[in-house]
Amino acid sequence: MIHIWLDLPVYLIFSVLTVFYGLSAVAIYLIQFHSPARPLIMTAAGVVAPYFGAVGVLFALLTGFLGAEVAERNRQAARSVLAESSALDTLTTLSRAAGGDGAAIRVAERGYVENVLNKEWELLGSDEASPATSSALRAIFDAVAKPAIASTAGAPLQNSLLNAAVRISTSRAERLALGADRTYELKWACVLLLGLLTQVALALVHIDKPRAMLAAVMLFSIAAILALGLIAEQENPFEPPLEISNAPFVKALANLPAEP
């Protein structure tokens, strides 16, 4: 259920948070000041402000941990894209020393980069990988593993070509894994519920002051909506509005010479 919310457009993510915390704030206000339960609630009078601080600190800590996890996943995704494009540039450079066999390597490499840009990039964020891109990657390995390269250009060069191809494959696997990775729903549920408990704690602190209670709860709710909404929209590093750019692959494709 939470993942469905996280996959929504940005404005809907903030809208759901606004409805959730707005309705909870109104419900707390009505229950506390306009319900038959008010006499029972008033027996809890005397709760001091530091009590709210304890609950608020727990909410802040867990929100900070959640934000750090999401930010670290985005950094890793950016590094995987840069590592993959760097390995592609290395393969392009080494292929020039492979003589006539280097042209076949660059043709296979061009097919791979074009497949990443045109087919696989739009699938990032799902659990799917492009079969055409996987086939193009195998074509790179087939091209660099030809025995003729070792006999004409030397075994050390072929080993370097194979290492570059392995780096491309490893970085792609990491990119796909990070694109499909999501924060556990339990963590998000805990943060959302702690936000709700913080609203209740604020209400208890202002148990006999309706306006002060409503103002405090609303201000906290706005802050929680902004913080959680900003974290939620970064859950998928390859989706807008803060998506990782495919510019490194575009550059790698531009560096490939046109082959006859």
N, C-alpha and C positions, 0 to 999 in steps of 0.2 A: 504493500500500500504506500509506504513512504517512498519507494523507488519510483512509483508512478508519479508522485508529486515532484520528485527531483527531476524527472524527465520533461516536465512542463516548460513552456516558454517562461522567460524571466518575469514578465508582468503577472502571469498566473501564479508563479512561486510566491511573489510578494502578496498577491491577492489572497491566496489561501492562508498565509501567515496572518494577514490583517484580519481576516474573518475569524480565524481560530482564537487569536489573543483578544480581539475586540469583543467577540461573543463571551469569552470566558470572563473578561473584565466586567462586562455588563451583568452577567449572571452572578458573579461574586457580590457586586454592589446590591443587586435586588435581593439576594438571599440574606445579606448582612443587615440591610436596613428596611426591607419591605416584605418580609416573609414571617410566617408564624414561628420560625426558628430563631428569631431575633432574641427573645429572652434567654434562650439557651446559649446563644453566641455571646451575649453580654457577660455570661459567667466567666469568660476567658479574658475579661478586661484586665489590663495590667501587663500585657506582653510588651517588653521594652524594645527599643529600636535595634540594639545589637543582635536580637534574634533574627531580624530580617537580614542583617549583615551576614550571618552564618549561611543562610540559604542562598543569598545572592552570591557569596563567594564560591559556593559549590557550583552554581550555574555558570559563573564566569570561568572557573577552572575547566570545567568540562567543555564549554564552548571554545575555550582557547586550545585545548587538546584536539578537538574536532577540526578547528580551522588549521592547525599546524599539520595534521594528517593530510587534509585536502591539499594544502599548499605544497607539501613535500611530494605528493603524487604528481602534481602539475610540474614541479621542477624535474622530477625523474622523467616524465614524458618528454619535456623539452630537450633534456640531455640525450634521450634515446633517438630523437629525430636528428639532432646534430651529429651524433655518433654514426648513424646510418648514412647520412649525406657525406660525412667525412670519409667513410669507407668507400662510398661510390666514387668520390674524387680520387682516392688512392688507386682504386681499380682502373680508372680511366688513365691515370698517369703511367701505371705499370704496364698497361696494355700496349702503350706506344713502343715499349722495348721488346715486345713479343713478335715483331715483324708482321708477316702476313696473317698469322693467327690472331693478332691483336684486334683486327677489324671484326672478326666474328665475336670476340668478347664484347666489344663496344656495341655491336648490334643487339646482343642479348641484354646488355646493361640498359640500353635505351628502351627496349621493350619493357624491362622491369620498372624503370622510373615512370614511364608513361602509364603503366598499369596502376602504380601506386597513386599517381595524381588523378587519374580519370575514373578509377574503379574502387580502389581500396580505401582511399581517404574518406569517402562519404560513408563507409561502413564502420569507421572507427567509433567506438562507443557502444557497439553491439558485440555480441559473442560470435560474430561471423567474420571470416577472412575471405578475401577474394581468391577463388580458385585460379583465376587467370594470373594473378600476381604470384601465387605459389608456383605455377608452371613456369613463369618468367624467371623466377629465382632458380629453379632447377636448370633452366637453360644456361644461366650464368655458370653454374657449377659444371655443367657438361662442357662449356666452352673452355674454362680454365683447366679442366682435368685432362685435356687431350694429350696423349703421349708425345705428339709432335712438338709441343711447346718445350718439353724438357730436352728434346734432342736438338732443337734449333736455337732456343734462347737460353737453355741451361736449367738445371733442377732448382737452383736457388731462386730464380725469377718465378718459376712455377709455384714454388712454395709460398712466395710472397703474394702471388695472385690468389692462391687458395686461402691464405690467411685473410686477405681482404674480403673474399666472398663469405667466409665464415663470420667475419665481423658484421657484414650486411645482414646475414641470416639471424644472428644473435640479436642485433639491434631491432630488427623487424619484429622478432618474437616478443621482445620487451615492450615495443610500441603497442603491439596488439593487446598484450596483457594489461598494460596500464590504461588503454582506452576502454577496456571492458571492466576494469576494476571499479568497485563502488564501496563506499563506507558501509559498514554493517548497519542494518536498520535498527538494531538494538541501541547503538550509540546515538543515532538521531532521535529515537524514541525517548531515551533518557534525557537528552538536552531539552526536548520539547516539554516533557513532563516537569523538569526542574524549573523551566520558565513559568509553567502554570503554578507550581508550588511557591515560587517567588512572588507571584501576584497574591496568593493567599496570605503569605507572610506579611506583605505590605498592608493588606486589608486588616489583619489582626493588630498591627501596630497602630492603625488609625481606626480602631474599632468604634469609637464614638464621635468621629469627625467625618461626615459623609463627603464633603467637598475635598478635604485634604486627602482622604482615601482614594477618591476617584481620580484626582490629579496625579497622585503618586503612582497608582496602578497604570494609568494611561501613559505617563512618561516612560515608565519601565517597559511597557508593551511596545512603544514605538522604537525604543533602543533595541529590544530583542528582535523585532521584525527586521530592522536594518542589518543587524549583525548576522542573524541566521540566514536572511535572504542573500546576503553577499557571499556567505560560505556555500550555500546551496547552489548558486549559479556557477560555481567553480568545480562542482562535482565531476563533471566530464571535461577533461582538458582539451578535447578535440571538438567541442561544440560551442557555438556563440553564446554570450557575447565576448568571452575572454578566451577564445580558443587559441591553441598553438598554431602558428602559421606554417604552411607548407612551402614557404619561400626557400628553405634549404634544398628541397627536392627540385624546385624550379631552377635554382642556380646550378645544381648538379646536372640537370638535363641540358642547360645552356652550355656547360663546359664540354659536353660530348660533341666531338666533331661529326659532321654529316658524313655518312658512309654511302658509297655507291651501291 
